[in-house]
Amino acid sequence: MSDFEGLDLQAVEDQMEADADAGGSNRVVLGVLDGSTADDEWLEMVENGVVLVLNVDGDLNELASGFARPVKESGGELMHFRGFLVVTPPGVSIDTDRL
């Protein structure tokens, strides 16, 4: 029996389209947090459902101060881990159980 028997690909595609229509992007953006990208640009990505993984190049508190509070207030999460800042939109949690 095939592993794909019973898998309703149309239902999966429909759900992905519904998630995209609801603002979810199913994207992870890798970038550098060094002050060269406007805070509003990072915030807009997170508001659109994007997960950010940013290499921190400088003082984290200073570099993230313009978007950290709005992300937290909207229900998103931020976590500094091994030189990276992970930023998730509302509804996407950061699981630290394995650390």
PDB file as gemmi writes it, atoms N, CA and C in Angstrom:
CRYST1    1.000    1.000    1.000  90.00  90.00  90.00 P 1                      
ATOM      1  N   MET A   1       0.844  -1.177   0.000  1.00  0.00           N  
ATOM      2  CA  MET A   1       0.000   0.000   0.000  1.00  0.00           C  
ATOM      3  C   MET A   1       0.892   1.243   0.000  1.00  0.00           C  
ATOM      4  N   SER A   2       0.570   2.194  -0.828  1.00  0.00           N  
ATOM      5  CA  SER A   2       1.334   3.426  -0.938  1.00  0.00           C  
ATOM      6  C   SER A   2       1.135   4.286   0.307  1.00  0.00           C  
ATOM      7  N   ASP A   3       2.197   4.999   0.710  1.00  0.00           N  
ATOM      8  CA  ASP A   3       2.095   5.923   1.838  1.00  0.00           C  
ATOM      9  C   ASP A   3       1.163   7.088   1.533  1.00  0.00           C  
ATOM     10  N   PHE A   4       0.898   7.307   0.250  1.00  0.00           N  
ATOM     11  CA  PHE A   4       0.090   8.449  -0.137  1.00  0.00           C  
ATOM     12  C   PHE A   4      -1.387   8.114  -0.308  1.00  0.00           C  
ATOM     13  N   GLU A   5      -1.748   6.843  -0.155  1.00  0.00           N  
ATOM     14  CA  GLU A   5      -3.154   6.479  -0.263  1.00  0.00           C  
ATOM     15  C   GLU A   5      -3.904   7.128   0.894  1.00  0.00           C  
ATOM     16  N   GLY A   6      -4.998   7.710   0.565  1.00  0.00           N  
ATOM     17  CA  GLY A   6      -5.799   8.358   1.606  1.00  0.00           C  
ATOM     18  C   GLY A   6      -5.372   9.795   1.881  1.00  0.00           C  
ATOM     19  N   LEU A   7      -4.261  10.227   1.289  1.00  0.00           N  
ATOM     20  CA  LEU A   7      -3.816  11.609   1.471  1.00  0.00           C  
ATOM     21  C   LEU A   7      -4.579  12.488   0.491  1.00  0.00           C  
ATOM     22  N   ASP A   8      -5.329  13.412   1.017  1.00  0.00           N  
ATOM     23  CA  ASP A   8      -6.154  14.287   0.190  1.00  0.00           C  
ATOM     24  C   ASP A   8      -5.361  15.556  -0.121  1.00  0.00           C  
ATOM     25  N   LEU A   9      -4.629  15.514  -1.228  1.00  0.00           N  
ATOM     26  CA  LEU A   9      -3.792  16.653  -1.601  1.00  0.00           C  
ATOM     27  C   LEU A   9      -4.619  17.903  -1.889  1.00  0.00           C  
ATOM     28  N   GLN A  10      -5.787  17.736  -2.417  1.00  0.00           N  
ATOM     29  CA  GLN A  10      -6.640  18.897  -2.694  1.00  0.00           C  
ATOM     30  C   GLN A  10      -7.012  19.594  -1.389  1.00  0.00           C  
ATOM     31  N   ALA A  11      -7.308  18.815  -0.351  1.00  0.00           N  
ATOM     32  CA  ALA A  11      -7.649  19.406   0.945  1.00  0.00           C  
ATOM     33  C   ALA A  11      -6.448  20.160   1.527  1.00  0.00           C  
ATOM     34  N   VAL A  12      -5.258  19.609   1.356  1.00  0.00           N  
ATOM     35  CA  VAL A  12      -4.047  20.277   1.840  1.00  0.00           C  
ATOM     36  C   VAL A  12      -3.854  21.594   1.095  1.00  0.00           C  
ATOM     37  N   GLU A  13      -3.976  21.570  -0.228  1.00  0.00           N  
ATOM     38  CA  GLU A  13      -3.837  22.795  -1.018  1.00  0.00           C  
ATOM     39  C   GLU A  13      -4.890  23.826  -0.630  1.00  0.00           C  
ATOM     40  N   ASP A  14      -6.125  23.370  -0.419  1.00  0.00           N  
ATOM     41  CA  ASP A  14      -7.194  24.285  -0.015  1.00  0.00           C  
ATOM     42  C   ASP A  14      -6.871  24.937   1.324  1.00  0.00           C  
ATOM     43  N   GLN A  15      -6.329  24.150   2.261  1.00  0.00           N  
ATOM     44  CA  GLN A  15      -5.979  24.697   3.571  1.00  0.00           C  
ATOM     45  C   GLN A  15      -4.841  25.703   3.452  1.00  0.00           C  
ATOM     46  N   MET A  16      -3.842  25.397   2.610  1.00  0.00           N  
ATOM     47  CA  MET A  16      -2.731  26.330   2.413  1.00  0.00           C  
ATOM     48  C   MET A  16      -3.244  27.641   1.822  1.00  0.00           C  
ATOM     49  N   GLU A  17      -4.167  27.555   0.869  1.00  0.00           N  
ATOM     50  CA  GLU A  17      -4.747  28.757   0.282  1.00  0.00           C  
ATOM     51  C   GLU A  17      -5.547  29.534   1.314  1.00  0.00           C  
ATOM     52  N   ALA A  18      -6.286  28.828   2.161  1.00  0.00           N  
ATOM     53  CA  ALA A  18      -7.069  29.489   3.212  1.00  0.00           C  
ATOM     54  C   ALA A  18      -6.141  30.179   4.200  1.00  0.00           C  
ATOM     55  N   ASP A  19      -5.038  29.521   4.560  1.00  0.00           N  
ATOM     56  CA  ASP A  19      -4.067  30.134   5.469  1.00  0.00           C  
ATOM     57  C   ASP A  19      -3.461  31.380   4.845  1.00  0.00           C  
ATOM     58  N   ALA A  20      -3.133  31.303   3.556  1.00  0.00           N  
ATOM     59  CA  ALA A  20      -2.557  32.459   2.866  1.00  0.00           C  
ATOM     60  C   ALA A  20      -3.569  33.593   2.795  1.00  0.00           C  
ATOM     61  N   ASP A  21      -4.838  33.260   2.533  1.00  0.00           N  
ATOM     62  CA  ASP A  21      -5.881  34.277   2.482  1.00  0.00           C  
ATOM     63  C   ASP A  21      -6.100  34.917   3.844  1.00  0.00           C  
ATOM     64  N   ALA A  22      -5.842  34.166   4.905  1.00  0.00           N  
ATOM     65  CA  ALA A  22      -6.013  34.686   6.266  1.00  0.00           C  
ATOM     66  C   ALA A  22      -4.792  35.465   6.731  1.00  0.00           C  
ATOM     67  N   GLY A  23      -3.798  35.620   5.866  1.00  0.00           N  
ATOM     68  CA  GLY A  23      -2.625  36.413   6.217  1.00  0.00           C  
ATOM     69  C   GLY A  23      -1.403  35.592   6.515  1.00  0.00           C  
ATOM     70  N   GLY A  24      -1.518  34.277   6.599  1.00  0.00           N  
ATOM     71  CA  GLY A  24      -0.356  33.441   6.849  1.00  0.00           C  
ATOM     72  C   GLY A  24       0.497  33.331   5.614  1.00  0.00           C  
ATOM     73  N   SER A  25       1.797  33.284   5.785  1.00  0.00           N  
ATOM     74  CA  SER A  25       2.648  33.269   4.606  1.00  0.00           C  
ATOM     75  C   SER A  25       3.438  31.974   4.464  1.00  0.00           C  
ATOM     76  N   ASN A  26       3.511  31.173   5.527  1.00  0.00           N  
ATOM     77  CA  ASN A  26       4.301  29.945   5.483  1.00  0.00           C  
ATOM     78  C   ASN A  26       5.740  30.221   5.056  1.00  0.00           C  
ATOM     79  N   ARG A  27       6.294  31.333   5.532  1.00  0.00           N  
ATOM     80  CA  ARG A  27       7.663  31.701   5.154  1.00  0.00           C  
ATOM     81  C   ARG A  27       8.517  31.918   6.390  1.00  0.00           C  
ATOM     82  N   VAL A  28       9.793  31.618   6.213  1.00  0.00           N  
ATOM     83  CA  VAL A  28      10.820  31.954   7.189  1.00  0.00           C  
ATOM     84  C   VAL A  28      11.817  32.827   6.448  1.00  0.00           C  
ATOM     85  N   VAL A  29      12.096  34.003   6.991  1.00  0.00           N  
ATOM     86  CA  VAL A  29      13.038  34.919   6.364  1.00  0.00           C  
ATOM     87  C   VAL A  29      14.307  34.967   7.200  1.00  0.00           C  
ATOM     88  N   LEU A  30      15.440  34.720   6.559  1.00  0.00           N  
ATOM     89  CA  LEU A  30      16.746  34.841   7.187  1.00  0.00           C  
ATOM     90  C   LEU A  30      17.297  36.213   6.855  1.00  0.00           C  
ATOM     91  N   GLY A  31      17.854  36.874   7.857  1.00  0.00           N  
ATOM     92  CA  GLY A  31      18.392  38.204   7.608  1.00  0.00           C  
ATOM     93  C   GLY A  31      19.416  38.585   8.658  1.00  0.00           C  
ATOM     94  N   VAL A  32      19.900  39.808   8.528  1.00  0.00           N  
ATOM     95  CA  VAL A  32      20.876  40.352   9.477  1.00  0.00           C  
ATOM     96  C   VAL A  32      20.251  41.561  10.142  1.00  0.00           C  
ATOM     97  N   LEU A  33      20.261  41.562  11.455  1.00  0.00           N  
ATOM     98  CA  LEU A  33      19.764  42.691  12.234  1.00  0.00           C  
ATOM     99  C   LEU A  33      20.964  43.566  12.561  1.00  0.00           C  
ATOM    100  N   ASP A  34      21.155  44.608  11.738  1.00  0.00           N  
ATOM    101  CA  ASP A  34      22.308  45.477  11.908  1.00  0.00           C  
ATOM    102  C   ASP A  34      21.947  46.953  11.812  1.00  0.00           C  
ATOM    103  N   GLY A  35      20.661  47.231  11.744  1.00  0.00           N  
ATOM    104  CA  GLY A  35      20.205  48.607  11.650  1.00  0.00           C  
ATOM    105  C   GLY A  35      19.989  49.081  10.223  1.00  0.00           C  
ATOM    106  N   SER A  36      20.341  48.274   9.239  1.00  0.00           N  
ATOM    107  CA  SER A  36      20.192  48.707   7.847  1.00  0.00           C  
ATOM    108  C   SER A  36      18.771  48.502   7.308  1.00  0.00           C  
ATOM    109  N   THR A  37      17.967  47.686   7.984  1.00  0.00           N  
ATOM    110  CA  THR A  37      16.574  47.466   7.591  1.00  0.00           C  
ATOM    111  C   THR A  37      15.675  48.212   8.564  1.00  0.00           C  
ATOM    112  N   ALA A  38      14.718  48.945   8.032  1.00  0.00           N  
ATOM    113  CA  ALA A  38      13.813  49.734   8.875  1.00  0.00           C  
ATOM    114  C   ALA A  38      12.984  48.827   9.781  1.00  0.00           C  
ATOM    115  N   ASP A  39      12.755  49.289  10.998  1.00  0.00           N  
ATOM    116  CA  ASP A  39      11.938  48.538  11.957  1.00  0.00           C  
ATOM    117  C   ASP A  39      10.562  48.217  11.384  1.00  0.00           C  
ATOM    118  N   ASP A  40       9.981  49.161  10.662  1.00  0.00           N  
ATOM    119  CA  ASP A  40       8.658  48.956  10.075  1.00  0.00           C  
ATOM    120  C   ASP A  40       8.646  47.793   9.087  1.00  0.00           C  
ATOM    121  N   GLU A  41       9.764  47.594   8.384  1.00  0.00           N  
ATOM    122  CA  GLU A  41       9.834  46.488   7.429  1.00  0.00           C  
ATOM    123  C   GLU A  41       9.813  45.143   8.146  1.00  0.00           C  
ATOM    124  N   TRP A  42      10.596  45.018   9.249  1.00  0.00           N  
ATOM    125  CA  TRP A  42      10.576  43.777  10.039  1.00  0.00           C  
ATOM    126  C   TRP A  42       9.176  43.556  10.603  1.00  0.00           C  
ATOM    127  N   LEU A  43       8.592  44.599  11.157  1.00  0.00           N  
ATOM    128  CA  LEU A  43       7.276  44.498  11.784  1.00  0.00           C  
ATOM    129  C   LEU A  43       6.213  44.094  10.763  1.00  0.00           C  
ATOM    130  N   GLU A  44       6.269  44.667   9.575  1.00  0.00           N  
ATOM    131  CA  GLU A  44       5.297  44.325   8.537  1.00  0.00           C  
ATOM    132  C   GLU A  44       5.401  42.848   8.158  1.00  0.00           C  
ATOM    133  N   MET A  45       6.618  42.334   8.068  1.00  0.00           N  
ATOM    134  CA  MET A  45       6.788  40.914   7.744  1.00  0.00           C  
ATOM    135  C   MET A  45       6.138  40.038   8.807  1.00  0.00           C  
ATOM    136  N   VAL A  46       6.401  40.342  10.073  1.00  0.00           N  
ATOM    137  CA  VAL A  46       5.843  39.544  11.166  1.00  0.00           C  
ATOM    138  C   VAL A  46       4.321  39.661  11.170  1.00  0.00           C  
ATOM    139  N   GLU A  47       3.806  40.847  10.932  1.00  0.00           N  
ATOM    140  CA  GLU A  47       2.347  41.031  10.874  1.00  0.00           C  
ATOM    141  C   GLU A  47       1.722  40.224   9.740  1.00  0.00           C  
ATOM    142  N   ASN A  48       2.510  39.922   8.707  1.00  0.00           N  
ATOM    143  CA  ASN A  48       2.033  39.130   7.571  1.00  0.00           C  
ATOM    144  C   ASN A  48       2.299  37.637   7.748  1.00  0.00           C  
ATOM    145  N   GLY A  49       2.688  37.239   8.960  1.00  0.00           N  
ATOM    146  CA  GLY A  49       2.839  35.827   9.266  1.00  0.00           C  
ATOM    147  C   GLY A  49       4.214  35.239   9.015  1.00  0.00           C  
ATOM    148  N   VAL A  50       5.198  36.066   8.746  1.00  0.00           N  
ATOM    149  CA  VAL A  50       6.554  35.594   8.463  1.00  0.00           C  
ATOM    150  C   VAL A  50       7.307  35.363   9.772  1.00  0.00           C  
ATOM    151  N   VAL A  51       8.063  34.273   9.832  1.00  0.00           N  
ATOM    152  CA  VAL A  51       8.985  34.017  10.936  1.00  0.00           C  
ATOM    153  C   VAL A  51      10.339  34.589  10.525  1.00  0.00           C  
ATOM    154  N   LEU A  52      10.958  35.375  11.405  1.00  0.00           N  
ATOM    155  CA  LEU A  52      12.267  35.963  11.132  1.00  0.00           C  
ATOM    156  C   LEU A  52      13.339  35.238  11.931  1.00  0.00           C  
ATOM    157  N   VAL A  53      14.464  34.946  11.292  1.00  0.00           N  
ATOM    158  CA  VAL A  53      15.656  34.440  11.968  1.00  0.00           C  
ATOM    159  C   VAL A  53      16.760  35.411  11.587  1.00  0.00           C  
ATOM    160  N   LEU A  54      17.119  36.274  12.534  1.00  0.00           N  
ATOM    161  CA  LEU A  54      18.020  37.384  12.248  1.00  0.00           C  
ATOM    162  C   LEU A  54      19.348  37.225  12.979  1.00  0.00           C  
ATOM    163  N   ASN A  55      20.430  37.275  12.230  1.00  0.00           N  
ATOM    164  CA  ASN A  55      21.763  37.290  12.824  1.00  0.00           C  
ATOM    165  C   ASN A  55      21.970  38.678  13.417  1.00  0.00           C  
ATOM    166  N   VAL A  56      22.276  38.745  14.704  1.00  0.00           N  
ATOM    167  CA  VAL A  56      22.408  40.023  15.391  1.00  0.00           C  
ATOM    168  C   VAL A  56      23.834  40.534  15.236  1.00  0.00           C  
ATOM    169  N   ASP A  57      23.960  41.704  14.599  1.00  0.00           N  
ATOM    170  CA  ASP A  57      25.260  42.339  14.383  1.00  0.00           C  
ATOM    171  C   ASP A  57      25.258  43.693  15.082  1.00  0.00           C  
ATOM    172  N   GLY A  58      25.514  43.667  16.390  1.00  0.00           N  
ATOM    173  CA  GLY A  58      25.493  44.881  17.193  1.00  0.00           C  
ATOM    174  C   GLY A  58      24.753  44.636  18.493  1.00  0.00           C  
ATOM    175  N   ASP A  59      24.312  45.716  19.119  1.00  0.00           N  
ATOM    176  CA  ASP A  59      23.606  45.649  20.392  1.00  0.00           C  
ATOM    177  C   ASP A  59      22.151  45.262  20.162  1.00  0.00           C  
ATOM    178  N   LEU A  60      21.784  44.075  20.617  1.00  0.00           N  
ATOM    179  CA  LEU A  60      20.443  43.551  20.384  1.00  0.00           C  
ATOM    180  C   LEU A  60      19.366  44.490  20.895  1.00  0.00           C  
ATOM    181  N   ASN A  61      19.499  44.980  22.106  1.00  0.00           N  
ATOM    182  CA  ASN A  61      18.465  45.845  22.688  1.00  0.00           C  
ATOM    183  C   ASN A  61      18.247  47.095  21.841  1.00  0.00           C  
ATOM    184  N   GLU A  62      19.314  47.678  21.375  1.00  0.00           N  
ATOM    185  CA  GLU A  62      19.207  48.870  20.543  1.00  0.00           C  
ATOM    186  C   GLU A  62      18.609  48.547  19.170  1.00  0.00           C  
ATOM    187  N   LEU A  63      19.074  47.461  18.562  1.00  0.00           N  
ATOM    188  CA  LEU A  63      18.650  47.122  17.206  1.00  0.00           C  
ATOM    189  C   LEU A  63      17.195  46.658  17.124  1.00  0.00           C  
ATOM    190  N   ALA A  64      16.696  45.998  18.161  1.00  0.00           N  
ATOM    191  CA  ALA A  64      15.331  45.459  18.133  1.00  0.00           C  
ATOM    192  C   ALA A  64      14.318  46.357  18.843  1.00  0.00           C  
ATOM    193  N   SER A  65      14.774  47.454  19.405  1.00  0.00           N  
ATOM    194  CA  SER A  65      13.882  48.293  20.218  1.00  0.00           C  
ATOM    195  C   SER A  65      12.711  48.857  19.433  1.00  0.00           C  
ATOM    196  N   GLY A  66      12.857  49.057  18.145  1.00  0.00           N  
ATOM    197  CA  GLY A  66      11.792  49.663  17.353  1.00  0.00           C  
ATOM    198  C   GLY A  66      10.673  48.724  16.957  1.00  0.00           C  
ATOM    199  N   PHE A  67      10.891  47.406  17.076  1.00  0.00           N  
ATOM    200  CA  PHE A  67       9.829  46.478  16.681  1.00  0.00           C  
ATOM    201  C   PHE A  67       9.516  45.410  17.727  1.00  0.00           C  
ATOM    202  N   ALA A  68      10.347  45.257  18.734  1.00  0.00           N  
ATOM    203  CA  ALA A  68      10.141  44.194  19.729  1.00  0.00           C  
ATOM    204  C   ALA A  68       8.828  44.363  20.496  1.00  0.00           C  
ATOM    205  N   ARG A  69       8.571  45.537  20.997  1.00  0.00           N  
ATOM    206  CA  ARG A  69       7.348  45.756  21.789  1.00  0.00           C  
ATOM    207  C   ARG A  69       6.085  45.519  20.962  1.00  0.00           C  
ATOM    208  N   PRO A  70       5.971  46.087  19.750  1.00  0.00           N  
ATOM    209  CA  PRO A  70       4.765  45.800  18.957  1.00  0.00           C  
ATOM    210  C   PRO A  70       4.581  44.312  18.654  1.00  0.00           C  
ATOM    211  N   VAL A  71       5.676  43.596  18.430  1.00  0.00           N  
ATOM    212  CA  VAL A  71       5.567  42.151  18.184  1.00  0.00           C  
ATOM    213  C   VAL A  71       5.003  41.467  19.412  1.00  0.00           C  
ATOM    214  N   LYS A  72       5.559  41.770  20.585  1.00  0.00           N  
ATOM    215  CA  LYS A  72       5.087  41.158  21.832  1.00  0.00           C  
ATOM    216  C   LYS A  72       3.631  41.521  22.117  1.00  0.00           C  
ATOM    217  N   GLU A  73       3.291  42.793  21.922  1.00  0.00           N  
ATOM    218  CA  GLU A  73       1.930  43.248  22.206  1.00  0.00           C  
ATOM    219  C   GLU A  73       0.899  42.600  21.281  1.00  0.00           C  
ATOM    220  N   SER A  74       1.329  42.214  20.080  1.00  0.00           N  
ATOM    221  CA  SER A  74       0.405  41.580  19.139  1.00  0.00           C  
ATOM    222  C   SER A  74       0.277  40.081  19.385  1.00  0.00           C  
ATOM    223  N   GLY A  75       1.081  39.543  20.302  1.00  0.00           N  
ATOM    224  CA  GLY A  75       1.024  38.114  20.598  1.00  0.00           C  
ATOM    225  C   GLY A  75       2.146  37.307  19.981  1.00  0.00           C  
ATOM    226  N   GLY A  76       3.081  37.989  19.308  1.00  0.00           N  
ATOM    227  CA  GLY A  76       4.240  37.307  18.743  1.00  0.00           C  
ATOM    228  C   GLY A  76       5.279  37.031  19.814  1.00  0.00           C  
ATOM    229  N   GLU A  77       6.323  36.327  19.420  1.00  0.00           N  
ATOM    230  CA  GLU A  77       7.387  35.996  20.363  1.00  0.00           C  
ATOM    231  C   GLU A  77       8.743  36.385  19.782  1.00  0.00           C  
ATOM    232  N   LEU A  78       9.677  36.691  20.688  1.00  0.00           N  
ATOM    233  CA  LEU A  78      11.060  36.967  20.320  1.00  0.00           C  
ATOM    234  C   LEU A  78      11.961  36.158  21.238  1.00  0.00           C  
ATOM    235  N   MET A  79      13.020  35.595  20.674  1.00  0.00           N  
ATOM    236  CA  MET A  79      13.981  34.863  21.483  1.00  0.00           C  
ATOM    237  C   MET A  79      15.378  35.039  20.898  1.00  0.00           C  
ATOM    238  N   HIS A  80      16.314  35.391  21.752  1.00  0.00           N  
ATOM    239  CA  HIS A  80      17.714  35.504  21.358  1.00  0.00           C  
ATOM    240  C   HIS A  80      18.368  34.155  21.624  1.00  0.00           C  
ATOM    241  N   PHE A  81      18.948  33.569  20.584  1.00  0.00           N  
ATOM    242  CA  PHE A  81      19.544  32.241  20.712  1.00  0.00           C  
ATOM    243  C   PHE A  81      20.807  32.167  19.866  1.00  0.00           C  
ATOM    244  N   ARG A  82      21.940  31.998  20.536  1.00  0.00           N  
ATOM    245  CA  ARG A  82      23.235  31.811  19.872  1.00  0.00           C  
ATOM    246  C   ARG A  82      23.529  32.837  18.794  1.00  0.00           C  
ATOM    247  N   GLY A  83      23.336  34.086  19.117  1.00  0.00           N  
ATOM    248  CA  GLY A  83      23.655  35.155  18.181  1.00  0.00           C  
ATOM    249  C   GLY A  83      22.558  35.485  17.188  1.00  0.00           C  
ATOM    250  N   PHE A  84      21.427  34.788  17.297  1.00  0.00           N  
ATOM    251  CA  PHE A  84      20.305  35.030  16.395  1.00  0.00           C  
ATOM    252  C   PHE A  84      19.100  35.503  17.195  1.00  0.00           C  
ATOM    253  N   LEU A  85      18.288  36.334  16.565  1.00  0.00           N  
ATOM    254  CA  LEU A  85      17.007  36.721  17.132  1.00  0.00           C  
ATOM    255  C   LEU A  85      15.938  36.025  16.304  1.00  0.00           C  
ATOM    256  N   VAL A  86      15.141  35.191  16.971  1.00  0.00           N  
ATOM    257  CA  VAL A  86      14.034  34.508  16.319  1.00  0.00           C  
ATOM    258  C   VAL A  86      12.771  35.278  16.674  1.00  0.00           C  
ATOM    259  N   VAL A  87      12.023  35.680  15.647  1.00  0.00           N  
ATOM    260  CA  VAL A  87      10.815  36.475  15.840  1.00  0.00           C  
ATOM    261  C   VAL A  87       9.667  35.747  15.154  1.00  0.00           C  
ATOM    262  N   THR A  88       8.612  35.467  15.917  1.00  0.00           N  
ATOM    263  CA  THR A  88       7.471  34.747  15.349  1.00  0.00           C  
ATOM    264  C   THR A  88       6.204  35.591  15.449  1.00  0.00           C  
ATOM    265  N   PRO A  89       5.314  35.399  14.499  1.00  0.00           N  
ATOM    266  CA  PRO A  89       4.037  36.115  14.540  1.00  0.00           C  
ATOM    267  C   PRO A  89       3.096  35.484  15.562  1.00  0.00           C  
ATOM    268  N   PRO A  90       1.989  36.150  15.864  1.00  0.00           N  
ATOM    269  CA  PRO A  90       1.000  35.553  16.761  1.00  0.00           C  
ATOM    270  C   PRO A  90       0.568  34.186  16.247  1.00  0.00           C  
ATOM    271  N   GLY A  91       0.434  33.247  17.169  1.00  0.00           N  
ATOM    272  CA  GLY A  91       0.007  31.899  16.803  1.00  0.00           C  
ATOM    273  C   GLY A  91       1.137  30.944  16.501  1.00  0.00           C  
ATOM    274  N   VAL A  92       2.356  31.448  16.443  1.00  0.00           N  
ATOM    275  CA  VAL A  92       3.518  30.584  16.209  1.00  0.00           C  
ATOM    276  C   VAL A  92       4.403  30.688  17.441  1.00  0.00           C  
ATOM    277  N   SER A  93       4.481  29.595  18.198  1.00  0.00           N  
ATOM    278  CA  SER A  93       5.261  29.647  19.439  1.00  0.00           C  
ATOM    279  C   SER A  93       6.667  29.101  19.211  1.00  0.00           C  
ATOM    280  N   ILE A  94       7.569  29.561  20.053  1.00  0.00           N  
ATOM    281  CA  ILE A  94       8.951  29.084  20.034  1.00  0.00           C  
ATOM    282  C   ILE A  94       9.078  28.051  21.128  1.00  0.00           C  
ATOM    283  N   ASP A  95       9.368  26.815  20.739  1.00  0.00           N  
ATOM    284  CA  ASP A  95       9.470  25.698  21.688  1.00  0.00           C  
ATOM    285  C   ASP A  95      10.918  25.590  22.165  1.00  0.00           C  
ATOM    286  N   THR A  96      11.138  25.823  23.442  1.00  0.00           N  
ATOM    287  CA  THR A  96      12.490  25.764  24.009  1.00  0.00           C  
ATOM    288  C   THR A  96      12.704  24.510  24.865  1.00  0.00           C  
ATOM    289  N   ASP A  97      11.828  23.553  24.774  1.00  0.00           N  
ATOM    290  CA  ASP A  97      11.914  22.362  25.616  1.00  0.00           C  
ATOM    291  C   ASP A  97      13.210  21.581  25.420  1.00  0.00           C  
ATOM    292  N   ARG A  98      13.811  21.640  24.259  1.00  0.00           N  
ATOM    293  CA  ARG A  98      15.009  20.841  23.983  1.00  0.00           C  
ATOM    294  C   ARG A  98      16.306  21.585  24.271  1.00  0.00           C  
ATOM    295  N   LEU A  99      16.217  22.790  24.769  1.00  0.00           N  
ATOM    296  CA  LEU A  99      17.444  23.554  25.075  1.00  0.00           C  
ATOM    297  C   LEU A  99      18.018  23.140  26.409  1.00  0.00           C  
TER     298      LEU A  99                                                      
END                                                                             
